[in-house]
Amino acid sequence: MIDKYLKQLCDNVTDAHSRIKQDFKEIDPVVGVSQKMRDSGIAADVMTIDCLRSGKRIIIILHDQQPNIVSYQFTFKAQDPAEQFEQTPLAELSADKLYDWMESYFS
């Protein structure tokens, strides 16, 4: 079952994704959610937002221990992520902010 924090993140990404697809047909991001880190004993969910055209990726991690904080990184699909992630409060990761991230990073 998706907890309320992951649902909030998914709802915001869905809204941003829909608007990006409408406003920027060339971006057409692909969103994925994985809970496979849990299989390795890491209590976190991972969301990826990929731009297939550019090969760029946004990684968002929602840790169980800090559900109000998300870790994120702007990277590339074909590369392993760097060790250092930025952090932001989940409450500040609005649909508008996610839209801005996709527009600026994927354009």
Buried (B, 14 or more C-beta within 10 A) or exposed (E): EEEEBBEBBBEBBEBBBEBBEEEBEEBBBEBEBEEEBEEEEEEBBBBBBBBEEBEBBBBBBBBEEBBEBBBBBBBEBEEEBEEEBEEEEBEEBBBEEBBEBBBEBBE
